[in-house]
Amino acid sequence: MDSWMKIMFNDSPIGYSHTNMEVNESSLAQHYVLNNHIYIKLNIMGKQQKVHVDTMAFLDPTHKLQQFAFILSSRGYSMRINAKRAEKQTFNVTMKTGN
């Protein structure tokens, strides 16, 4: 799967989203690999800011989330979240903010 979408605000394009999915036959915990990249330009307090968001998710063959990573970055700020399933409904999560 491969999908591109235009992001609109007040009938004007402000960015895009690109999503793709791959199948990894050699791994049960990472059978489906989903990637999403978002790029948007926002006016924040009168200044244009470029924001990048990257997300990666790994699902097992039953589509149950096993692991994910989320990265948000803009000028002056960044955040990274990583998580991996530890038990049935529990994830070990690490988060890093700042530059």
N, CA, C and O atoms as CSV, one atom per row, in Angstrom:
chain,resi,resn,atom,element,x,y,z
A,1,MET,N,N,0.839,-1.171,0.000
A,1,MET,CA,C,0.000,0.000,0.000
A,1,MET,C,C,0.888,1.239,0.000
A,1,MET,O,O,1.921,1.276,0.668
A,2,ASP,N,N,0.480,2.232,-0.743
A,2,ASP,CA,C,1.190,3.499,-0.799
A,2,ASP,C,C,0.158,4.594,-1.029
A,2,ASP,O,O,-0.604,4.533,-1.994
A,3,SER,N,N,0.125,5.591,-0.155
A,3,SER,CA,C,-0.911,6.621,-0.237
A,3,SER,C,C,-0.323,8.002,0.038
A,3,SER,O,O,0.437,8.190,0.989
A,4,TRP,N,N,-0.683,8.953,-0.800
A,4,TRP,CA,C,-0.295,10.355,-0.628
A,4,TRP,C,C,-1.565,11.174,-0.435
A,4,TRP,O,O,-2.554,10.965,-1.138
A,5,MET,N,N,-1.541,12.112,0.522
A,5,MET,CA,C,-2.690,12.996,0.751
A,5,MET,C,C,-2.214,14.430,0.935
A,5,MET,O,O,-1.185,14.687,1.561
A,6,LYS,N,N,-2.969,15.339,0.387
A,6,LYS,CA,C,-2.705,16.760,0.575
A,6,LYS,C,C,-3.423,17.203,1.849
A,6,LYS,O,O,-4.570,16.817,2.079
A,7,ILE,N,N,-2.765,18.004,2.671
A,7,ILE,CA,C,-3.377,18.533,3.888
A,7,ILE,C,C,-3.795,19.969,3.611
A,7,ILE,O,O,-2.994,20.796,3.177
A,8,MET,N,N,-5.071,20.244,3.873
A,8,MET,CA,C,-5.654,21.553,3.567
A,8,MET,C,C,-6.098,22.256,4.858
A,8,MET,O,O,-6.475,21.606,5.833
A,9,PHE,N,N,-6.046,23.595,4.844
A,9,PHE,CA,C,-6.588,24.411,5.919
A,9,PHE,C,C,-7.202,25.650,5.281
A,9,PHE,O,O,-6.521,26.385,4.566
A,10,ASN,N,N,-8.481,25.882,5.536
A,10,ASN,CA,C,-9.206,27.004,4.917
A,10,ASN,C,C,-9.023,27.012,3.399
A,10,ASN,O,O,-8.737,28.053,2.807
A,11,ASP,N,N,-9.190,25.852,2.779
A,11,ASP,CA,C,-9.097,25.680,1.333
A,11,ASP,C,C,-7.716,25.965,0.741
A,11,ASP,O,O,-7.592,26.159,-0.469
A,12,SER,N,N,-6.685,25.992,1.573
A,12,SER,CA,C,-5.320,26.191,1.083
A,12,SER,C,C,-4.456,25.005,1.494
A,12,SER,O,O,-4.571,24.515,2.617
A,13,PRO,N,N,-3.588,24.538,0.592
A,13,PRO,CA,C,-2.703,23.430,0.970
A,13,PRO,C,C,-1.634,23.904,1.955
A,13,PRO,O,O,-1.000,24.939,1.751
A,14,ILE,N,N,-1.446,23.126,3.033
A,14,ILE,CA,C,-0.413,23.464,4.019
A,14,ILE,C,C,0.599,22.341,4.198
A,14,ILE,O,O,1.556,22.482,4.958
A,15,GLY,N,N,0.391,21.222,3.500
A,15,GLY,CA,C,1.341,20.127,3.643
A,15,GLY,C,C,0.841,18.860,2.986
A,15,GLY,O,O,-0.086,18.870,2.176
A,16,TYR,N,N,1.490,17.759,3.363
A,16,TYR,CA,C,1.113,16.467,2.793
A,16,TYR,C,C,1.360,15.360,3.809
A,16,TYR,O,O,2.066,15.541,4.800
A,17,SER,N,N,0.763,14.220,3.535
A,17,SER,CA,C,0.975,13.011,4.318
A,17,SER,C,C,1.268,11.870,3.345
A,17,SER,O,O,0.587,11.709,2.332
A,18,HIS,N,N,2.279,11.094,3.667
A,18,HIS,CA,C,2.628,9.934,2.843
A,18,HIS,C,C,2.639,8.703,3.747
A,18,HIS,O,O,3.357,8.665,4.746
A,19,THR,N,N,1.841,7.699,3.390
A,19,THR,CA,C,1.739,6.467,4.171
A,19,THR,C,C,2.031,5.278,3.275
A,19,THR,O,O,1.551,5.203,2.144
A,20,ASN,N,N,2.825,4.350,3.793
A,20,ASN,CA,C,3.030,3.107,3.058
A,20,ASN,C,C,3.062,1.935,4.034
A,20,ASN,O,O,3.377,2.098,5.212
A,21,MET,N,N,2.733,0.767,3.528
A,21,MET,CA,C,2.743,-0.447,4.325
A,21,MET,C,C,3.474,-1.531,3.546
A,21,MET,O,O,3.301,-1.685,2.337
A,22,GLU,N,N,4.296,-2.276,4.277
A,22,GLU,CA,C,5.011,-3.402,3.689
A,22,GLU,C,C,4.735,-4.640,4.528
A,22,GLU,O,O,4.421,-4.542,5.715
A,23,VAL,N,N,4.853,-5.799,3.904
A,23,VAL,CA,C,4.683,-7.073,4.607
A,23,VAL,C,C,6.053,-7.711,4.739
A,23,VAL,O,O,6.790,-7.858,3.764
A,24,ASN,N,N,6.380,-8.089,5.981
A,24,ASN,CA,C,7.650,-8.734,6.280
A,24,ASN,C,C,7.360,-10.194,6.643
A,24,ASN,O,O,7.013,-10.490,7.786
A,25,GLU,N,N,7.498,-11.081,5.699
A,25,GLU,CA,C,7.161,-12.493,5.896
A,25,GLU,C,C,8.092,-13.200,6.882
A,25,GLU,O,O,7.746,-14.266,7.390
A,26,SER,N,N,9.258,-12.631,7.159
A,26,SER,CA,C,10.238,-13.310,8.000
A,26,SER,C,C,10.105,-13.004,9.492
A,26,SER,O,O,10.876,-13.528,10.295
A,27,SER,N,N,9.136,-12.158,9.877
A,27,SER,CA,C,9.010,-11.796,11.290
A,27,SER,C,C,7.550,-11.792,11.720
A,27,SER,O,O,6.715,-11.153,11.081
A,28,LEU,N,N,7.236,-12.506,12.807
A,28,LEU,CA,C,5.871,-12.485,13.333
A,28,LEU,C,C,5.576,-11.174,14.063
A,28,LEU,O,O,4.491,-10.614,13.905
A,29,ALA,N,N,6.520,-10.684,14.852
A,29,ALA,CA,C,6.297,-9.454,15.621
A,29,ALA,C,C,6.290,-8.205,14.738
A,29,ALA,O,O,5.715,-7.183,15.113
A,30,GLN,N,N,6.917,-8.284,13.583
A,30,GLN,CA,C,6.981,-7.149,12.659
A,30,GLN,C,C,6.471,-7.559,11.278
A,30,GLN,O,O,7.063,-7.214,10.256
A,31,HIS,N,N,5.369,-8.296,11.269
A,31,HIS,CA,C,4.821,-8.820,10.020
A,31,HIS,C,C,4.364,-7.689,9.092
A,31,HIS,O,O,4.650,-7.706,7.895
A,32,TYR,N,N,3.654,-6.715,9.653
A,32,TYR,CA,C,3.241,-5.526,8.883
A,32,TYR,C,C,4.032,-4.334,9.384
A,32,TYR,O,O,4.137,-4.101,10.588
A,33,VAL,N,N,4.584,-3.589,8.451
A,33,VAL,CA,C,5.354,-2.398,8.787
A,33,VAL,C,C,4.646,-1.204,8.154
A,33,VAL,O,O,4.555,-1.098,6.931
A,34,LEU,N,N,4.143,-0.300,9.012
A,34,LEU,CA,C,3.449,0.902,8.550
A,34,LEU,C,C,4.344,2.111,8.777
A,34,LEU,O,O,4.898,2.286,9.862
A,35,ASN,N,N,4.483,2.938,7.758
A,35,ASN,CA,C,5.252,4.175,7.851
A,35,ASN,C,C,4.367,5.337,7.429
A,35,ASN,O,O,3.614,5.244,6.459
A,36,ASN,N,N,4.471,6.439,8.176
A,36,ASN,CA,C,3.745,7.646,7.804
A,36,ASN,C,C,4.661,8.835,8.009
A,36,ASN,O,O,5.317,8.960,9.043
A,37,HIS,N,N,4.699,9.715,7.005
A,37,HIS,CA,C,5.475,10.951,7.084
A,37,HIS,C,C,4.529,12.106,6.825
A,37,HIS,O,O,3.821,12.120,5.818
A,38,ILE,N,N,4.516,13.067,7.723
A,38,ILE,CA,C,3.680,14.265,7.565
A,38,ILE,C,C,4.590,15.480,7.560
A,38,ILE,O,O,5.494,15.604,8.387
A,39,TYR,N,N,4.338,16.367,6.623
A,39,TYR,CA,C,5.048,17.638,6.544
A,39,TYR,C,C,3.994,18.732,6.419
A,39,TYR,O,O,3.174,18.712,5.500
A,40,ILE,N,N,4.019,19.684,7.347
A,40,ILE,CA,C,3.059,20.796,7.267
A,40,ILE,C,C,3.748,22.108,7.612
A,40,ILE,O,O,4.728,22.143,8.357
A,41,LYS,N,N,3.213,23.181,7.053
A,41,LYS,CA,C,3.639,24.538,7.384
A,41,LYS,C,C,2.488,25.199,8.135
A,41,LYS,O,O,1.368,25.283,7.631
A,42,LEU,N,N,2.779,25.665,9.344
A,42,LEU,CA,C,1.759,26.292,10.174
A,42,LEU,C,C,2.187,27.694,10.548
A,42,LEU,O,O,3.371,27.947,10.770
A,43,ASN,N,N,1.237,28.603,10.620
A,43,ASN,CA,C,1.509,29.926,11.159
A,43,ASN,C,C,1.236,29.878,12.652
A,43,ASN,O,O,0.097,29.706,13.086
A,44,ILE,N,N,2.306,30.033,13.435
A,44,ILE,CA,C,2.198,30.005,14.884
A,44,ILE,C,C,2.711,31.329,15.417
A,44,ILE,O,O,3.885,31.665,15.259
A,45,MET,N,N,1.825,32.070,16.046
A,45,MET,CA,C,2.156,33.385,16.600
A,45,MET,C,C,2.791,34.290,15.548
A,45,MET,O,O,3.774,34.980,15.819
A,46,GLY,N,N,2.214,34.277,14.340
A,46,GLY,CA,C,2.654,35.155,13.271
A,46,GLY,C,C,3.879,34.696,12.500
A,46,GLY,O,O,4.316,35.389,11.581
A,47,LYS,N,N,4.442,33.550,12.848
A,47,LYS,CA,C,5.620,33.042,12.139
A,47,LYS,C,C,5.304,31.689,11.535
A,47,LYS,O,O,4.620,30.864,12.141
A,48,GLN,N,N,5.811,31.472,10.329
A,48,GLN,CA,C,5.592,30.187,9.675
A,48,GLN,C,C,6.561,29.147,10.243
A,48,GLN,O,O,7.772,29.362,10.284
A,49,GLN,N,N,6.007,28.028,10.674
A,49,GLN,CA,C,6.787,26.925,11.222
A,49,GLN,C,C,6.604,25.697,10.344
A,49,GLN,O,O,5.489,25.381,9.930
A,50,LYS,N,N,7.700,25.007,10.062
A,50,LYS,CA,C,7.646,23.741,9.342
A,50,LYS,C,C,7.679,22.624,10.384
A,50,LYS,O,O,8.563,22.586,11.240
A,51,VAL,N,N,6.713,21.722,10.300
A,51,VAL,CA,C,6.607,20.630,11.252
A,51,VAL,C,C,6.706,19.314,10.489
A,51,VAL,O,O,6.034,19.117,9.477
A,52,HIS,N,N,7.552,18.421,10.986
A,52,HIS,CA,C,7.715,17.086,10.412
A,52,HIS,C,C,7.294,16.066,11.468
A,52,HIS,O,O,7.687,16.163,12.630
A,53,VAL,N,N,6.496,15.094,11.052
A,53,VAL,CA,C,6.091,14.002,11.937
A,53,VAL,C,C,6.336,12.695,11.197
A,53,VAL,O,O,5.839,12.494,10.089
A,54,ASP,N,N,7.105,11.812,11.818
A,54,ASP,CA,C,7.356,10.484,11.263
A,54,ASP,C,C,6.865,9.442,12.252
A,54,ASP,O,O,7.168,9.506,13.443
A,55,THR,N,N,6.104,8.481,11.744
A,55,THR,CA,C,5.574,7.418,12.576
A,55,THR,C,C,5.856,6.076,11.904
A,55,THR,O,O,5.701,5.926,10.692
A,56,MET,N,N,6.273,5.107,12.715
A,56,MET,CA,C,6.474,3.748,12.231
A,56,MET,C,C,5.780,2.816,13.213
A,56,MET,O,O,5.926,2.966,14.426
A,57,ALA,N,N,5.028,1.856,12.693
A,57,ALA,CA,C,4.326,0.899,13.542
A,57,ALA,C,C,4.550,-0.507,13.005
A,57,ALA,O,O,4.584,-0.731,11.795
A,58,PHE,N,N,4.702,-1.444,13.928
A,58,PHE,CA,C,4.879,-2.855,13.580
A,58,PHE,C,C,3.700,-3.637,14.147
A,58,PHE,O,O,3.385,-3.529,15.331
A,59,LEU,N,N,3.054,-4.424,13.293
A,59,LEU,CA,C,1.913,-5.228,13.702
A,59,LEU,C,C,2.207,-6.695,13.441
A,59,LEU,O,O,2.965,-7.041,12.535
A,60,ASP,N,N,1.592,-7.557,14.255
A,60,ASP,CA,C,1.742,-8.993,14.032
A,60,ASP,C,C,0.746,-9.443,12.953
A,60,ASP,O,O,-0.031,-8.620,12.468
A,61,PRO,N,N,0.746,-10.716,12.567
A,61,PRO,CA,C,-0.163,-11.179,11.502
A,61,PRO,C,C,-1.653,-11.002,11.815
A,61,PRO,O,O,-2.478,-11.016,10.901
A,62,THR,N,N,-2.009,-10.835,13.104
A,62,THR,CA,C,-3.417,-10.601,13.474
A,62,THR,C,C,-3.731,-9.108,13.582
A,62,THR,O,O,-4.796,-8.728,14.070
A,63,HIS,N,N,-2.808,-8.270,13.129
A,63,HIS,CA,C,-2.936,-6.807,13.119
A,63,HIS,C,C,-2.863,-6.180,14.509
A,63,HIS,O,O,-3.328,-5.057,14.702
A,64,LYS,N,N,-2.291,-6.880,15.468
A,64,LYS,CA,C,-2.130,-6.331,16.815
A,64,LYS,C,C,-0.820,-5.545,16.873
A,64,LYS,O,O,0.237,-6.038,16.480
A,65,LEU,N,N,-0.916,-4.307,17.374
A,65,LEU,CA,C,0.255,-3.446,17.481
A,65,LEU,C,C,1.293,-4.075,18.410
A,65,LEU,O,O,0.967,-4.485,19.524
A,66,GLN,N,N,2.547,-4.151,17.946
A,66,GLN,CA,C,3.639,-4.730,18.729
A,66,GLN,C,C,4.685,-3.694,19.132
A,66,GLN,O,O,5.307,-3.795,20.189
A,67,GLN,N,N,4.861,-2.705,18.273
A,67,GLN,CA,C,5.920,-1.723,18.508
A,67,GLN,C,C,5.618,-0.486,17.672
A,67,GLN,O,O,5.040,-0.589,16.590
A,68,PHE,N,N,6.019,0.709,18.185
A,68,PHE,CA,C,5.872,1.909,17.362
A,68,PHE,C,C,6.911,2.946,17.750
A,68,PHE,O,O,7.479,2.918,18.842
A,69,ALA,N,N,7.140,3.866,16.814
A,69,ALA,CA,C,8.025,5.009,17.027
A,69,ALA,C,C,7.329,6.234,16.461
A,69,ALA,O,O,6.687,6.167,15.413
A,70,PHE,N,N,7.460,7.353,17.164
A,70,PHE,CA,C,6.848,8.615,16.762
A,70,PHE,C,C,7.892,9.703,16.942
A,70,PHE,O,O,8.472,9.843,18.018
A,71,ILE,N,N,8.133,10.478,15.880
A,71,ILE,CA,C,9.116,11.557,15.943
A,71,ILE,C,C,8.460,12.831,15.414
A,71,ILE,O,O,7.954,12.856,14.293
A,72,LEU,N,N,8.472,13.878,16.223
A,72,LEU,CA,C,7.964,15.184,15.818
A,72,LEU,C,C,9.116,16.162,15.906
A,72,LEU,O,O,9.823,16.212,16.913
A,73,SER,N,N,9.304,16.939,14.850
A,73,SER,CA,C,10.376,17.931,14.891
A,73,SER,C,C,9.952,19.200,14.167
A,73,SER,O,O,9.272,19.168,13.141
A,74,SER,N,N,10.374,20.300,14.731
A,74,SER,CA,C,10.203,21.616,14.116
A,74,SER,C,C,11.378,22.456,14.604
A,74,SER,O,O,12.162,22.012,15.443
A,75,ARG,N,N,11.494,23.648,14.084
A,75,ARG,CA,C,12.607,24.491,14.510
A,75,ARG,C,C,12.454,24.803,15.997
A,75,ARG,O,O,11.463,25.400,16.418
A,76,GLY,N,N,13.435,24.398,16.776
A,76,GLY,CA,C,13.414,24.699,18.193
A,76,GLY,C,C,12.759,23.655,19.076
A,76,GLY,O,O,12.786,23.796,20.299
A,77,TYR,N,N,12.164,22.599,18.499
A,77,TYR,CA,C,11.522,21.584,19.336
A,77,TYR,C,C,11.570,20.223,18.655
A,77,TYR,O,O,11.434,20.111,17.436
A,78,SER,N,N,11.766,19.194,19.469
A,78,SER,CA,C,11.687,17.832,18.949
A,78,SER,C,C,11.184,16.909,20.050
A,78,SER,O,O,11.351,17.181,21.239
A,79,MET,N,N,10.566,15.815,19.626
A,79,MET,CA,C,10.072,14.817,20.556
A,79,MET,C,C,10.146,13.464,19.870
A,79,MET,O,O,9.839,13.326,18.686
A,80,ARG,N,N,10.564,12.464,20.650
A,80,ARG,CA,C,10.639,11.102,20.130
A,80,ARG,C,C,10.012,10.168,21.155
A,80,ARG,O,O,10.333,10.226,22.342
A,81,ILE,N,N,9.113,9.307,20.686
A,81,ILE,CA,C,8.478,8.312,21.539
A,81,ILE,C,C,8.689,6.949,20.891
A,81,ILE,O,O,8.411,6.763,19.707
A,82,ASN,N,N,9.180,6.004,21.676
A,82,ASN,CA,C,9.338,4.628,21.236
A,82,ASN,C,C,8.583,3.733,22.203
A,82,ASN,O,O,8.594,3.975,23.410
A,83,ALA,N,N,7.933,2.708,21.689
A,83,ALA,CA,C,7.192,1.789,22.549
A,83,ALA,C,C,7.272,0.378,21.985
A,83,ALA,O,O,7.300,0.163,20.773
A,84,LYS,N,N,7.309,-0.576,22.914
A,84,LYS,CA,C,7.336,-1.980,22.526
A,84,LYS,C,C,6.442,-2.757,23.484
A,84,LYS,O,O,6.487,-2.551,24.697
A,85,ARG,N,N,5.629,-3.651,22.925
A,85,ARG,CA,C,4.715,-4.440,23.744
A,85,ARG,C,C,5.511,-5.281,24.736
A,85,ARG,O,O,6.460,-5.972,24.367
A,86,ALA,N,N,5.100,-5.206,26.019
A,86,ALA,CA,C,5.738,-5.998,27.069
A,86,ALA,C,C,4.870,-7.195,27.442
A,86,ALA,O,O,5.370,-8.302,27.645
A,87,GLU,N,N,3.571,-6.956,27.528
A,87,GLU,CA,C,2.604,-8.004,27.857
A,87,GLU,C,C,1.345,-7.739,27.042
A,87,GLU,O,O,1.365,-6.957,26.091
A,88,LYS,N,N,0.241,-8.401,27.420
A,88,LYS,CA,C,-0.997,-8.277,26.645
A,88,LYS,C,C,-1.376,-6.830,26.341
A,88,LYS,O,O,-1.454,-6.446,25.174
A,89,GLN,N,N,-1.610,-6.033,27.363
A,89,GLN,CA,C,-2.054,-4.650,27.169
A,89,GLN,C,C,-1.021,-3.635,27.653
A,89,GLN,O,O,-1.351,-2.462,27.827
A,90,THR,N,N,0.204,-4.058,27.870
A,90,THR,CA,C,1.225,-3.192,28.443
A,90,THR,C,C,2.354,-2.961,27.448
A,90,THR,O,O,2.828,-3.886,26.789
A,91,PHE,N,N,2.771,-1.700,27.358
A,91,PHE,CA,C,3.897,-1.334,26.509
A,91,PHE,C,C,4.986,-0.680,27.360
A,91,PHE,O,O,4.687,0.052,28.304
A,92,ASN,N,N,6.227,-0.941,27.028
A,92,ASN,CA,C,7.343,-0.179,27.588
A,92,ASN,C,C,7.536,1.015,26.677
A,92,ASN,O,O,7.746,0.863,25.474
A,93,VAL,N,N,7.464,2.215,27.259
A,93,VAL,CA,C,7.506,3.441,26.467
A,93,VAL,C,C,8.675,4.309,26.938
A,93,VAL,O,O,8.888,4.493,28.136
A,94,THR,N,N,9.422,4.835,25.975
A,94,THR,CA,C,10.443,5.825,26.272
A,94,THR,C,C,10.123,7.090,25.495
A,94,THR,O,O,9.651,7.033,24.359
A,95,MET,N,N,10.386,8.233,26.119
A,95,MET,CA,C,10.071,9.501,25.482
A,95,MET,C,C,11.237,10.458,25.714
A,95,MET,O,O,11.760,10.569,26.822
A,96,LYS,N,N,11.630,11.146,24.644
A,96,LYS,CA,C,12.694,12.129,24.734
A,96,LYS,C,C,12.198,13.419,24.109
A,96,LYS,O,O,11.712,13.419,22.977
A,97,THR,N,N,12.316,14.516,24.838
A,97,THR,CA,C,11.896,15.809,24.314
A,97,THR,C,C,13.061,16.776,24.349
A,97,THR,O,O,14.049,16.564,25.052
A,98,GLY,N,N,12.924,17.843,23.575
A,98,GLY,CA,C,13.969,18.855,23.538
A,98,GLY,C,C,14.975,18.581,22.459
A,98,GLY,O,O,14.884,17.585,21.741
A,99,ASN,N,N,15.924,19.458,22.348
A,99,ASN,CA,C,16.965,19.301,21.321
A,99,ASN,C,C,18.178,18.683,21.936
A,99,ASN,O,O,19.174,18.462,21.248
